[in-house]
Amino acid sequence: MTKHSIQHRLLSSGLPTPCYILDEEKLIANGKLLKQLQDETGCKVLLAQKAFSNYDLYPVLAPFLAGTEASGLYEARLGAEEMSGKECHVFCAAYREDDFDELLLYADHIVFNSPAQLKKFGVRAKNAGKEIGLRINPECSTQEGHAIYDPCAPGSRLGTTLAQWQTEMTPEYISLLDGLHFHTLCEQNSDALEQTLSALEEKFGFILKSIKWLNMGGGHHITRPDYDIARLKRCIRHMQDTYHLEIYLEPGEAVALNAGYLLTRVLDIVKNGDTTIAIHDMSPACHTPDVIEMPYRPPLFASGEAKENAYTYRLAGPTCLAGDVVGDYSFKSPLSIGDYLLYEDMAIYSTCKNNTFNGMPLPDIRAAKQDGTYKLLARFGYEDFKYRLGGK
């Protein structure tokens, strides 16, 4: 089924709105590309659950991945339970004492953020038979325009710098390490990875031959059409051949890139001066928080940039937040109340980050099956809103 036929089918599906739809066929296509990368290089690819954690689809992805990456106890448990038999890696900026013993039940690789955390928990994790890593900060920023997502921004709390290593890492702590971890990218191509690896070798090359594995983190847009996968393979092989390392990648977006939609319906159209606003039942503040936080302008099927087509609308949500706005889009025909709109690339950082601000209901989550049906995975109601606030 072609991409456009899926989108036209969704617009005429009659599904209740707002509604997330996860595209099983596209998840498989992404998975196959990631599996091919692993087969050709010997690296291992993990699903970063921070970006996509809809575990009903884990059986679809499991054949193509080495396991999951978690940011704490709950994600580690989810990965261990729902992608069982696979590797379960966890990194957290700071672990809680009262969580750590339970975490050891689920994770097989535990990465610490600082020498102090390694000192506090490392021996306990090692005695439990876990692989131990330390996150490092190569202090090589390759991003522009969104420092909130840049782990190498000045003053970053993420990763151990060379100065911190030289001051705090004793031979005793170094002996605990099985590997190193870095995560510096966000929605980037492999040239940014190549630049980062050069800085890594310059600063931490002295330790690379003393460890077993290197985790290159996430932010690699491997399944994007213009991604330079040949360069990525060269980067992987260089680190393997030079330092005899096992290489891990833990993308989140690349696993579910362009594999989801958010169907919404126009509730009202208002005009303020020269601006025409279409208010739909999808709230960017609640249902796609990255639109506000990053910010970014998500793709919308059958639309263009502002004024590119004859009719331009500012698309916005129904909450009381003045900035609950997606952006300005243009259409070939005027919008009407009741029209359906389809946002694309909504499988990532949506269902796992949404919220119920203003008492907004959470959208249904459905899976678009390869047979053309839409399987209901989750439906939310008043009790889901209420029990987040107390009394459960």
Sequence and secondary structure as in RCSB ss.txt:
>XXXX:A:sequence
MTKHSIQHRLLSSGLPTPCYILDEEKLIANGKLLKQLQDETGCKVLLAQKAFSNYDLYPVLAPFLAGTEASGLYE
ARLGAEEMSGKECHVFCAAYREDDFDELLLYADHIVFNSPAQLKKFGVRAKNAGKEIGLRINPECSTQEGHAIYD
PCAPGSRLGTTLAQWQTEMTPEYISLLDGLHFHTLCEQNSDALEQTLSALEEKFGFILKSIKWLNMGGGHHITRP
DYDIARLKRCIRHMQDTYHLEIYLEPGEAVALNAGYLLTRVLDIVKNGDTTIAIHDMSPACHTPDVIEMPYRPPL
FASGEAKENAYTYRLAGPTCLAGDVVGDYSFKSPLSIGDYLLYEDMAIYSTCKNNTFNGMPLPDIRAAKQDGTYK
LLARFGYEDFKYRLGGK
>XXXX:A:secstr
  HHHHHHHHHTS   SSEEEEEHHHHHHHHHHHHHHHHHH  EEEEETTT   GGGHHHHGGG SEEEESSHHH
HHHHHHHTTTSEEEEE SS  HHHHHHHHHH SEEEESSHHHHHHHHHHHHHTT EEEEEB        S GGG 
TTSTT  SSB HHHHHHH  HHHHTT SEEE    SSB HHHHHHHHHHHHHHHHHHHTT SEEE  S B TTST
T  HHHHHHHHHHHHHHH  EEEE  SHHHHTT EEEEEEEEEEEEETTEEEEEES  HHHH HHHHHTT    B
TT BSTTTSSEEEEEE SSS TT EEEEEEESS   TT EEEEES SSSSTTT   GGG    EEEEE TTS EE
EEE   HHHHHTTSS  
